[in-house]
């Protein structure tokens, strides 16, 4: 099971990002755990400068926008 972190304040784009990750994982038959990281200190500590950002197993894969379905497939694949 992969652990996926969504970094952001909890804004609409962050919520959509988390939902998209869950949806694509289900379509691919993957089990993931989505963690929402909303504390500013934790976001900065991870080196995230723009949100929403996505990390897979602790490695930042995307930042600054809602990832496309294709980008999510690549991150989880």
Secondary structure as GFF3:
##gff-version 3
##sequence-region A 1 77
A	DSSP	beta_strand	2	7	.	.	.	ID=ss1
A	DSSP	alpha_helix	12	28	.	.	.	ID=ss2
A	DSSP	beta_strand	32	37	.	.	.	ID=ss3
A	DSSP	alpha_helix	40	45	.	.	.	ID=ss4
A	DSSP	beta_strand	53	56	.	.	.	ID=ss5
A	DSSP	beta_strand	59	63	.	.	.	ID=ss6
A	DSSP	alpha_helix	69	76	.	.	.	ID=ss7
###
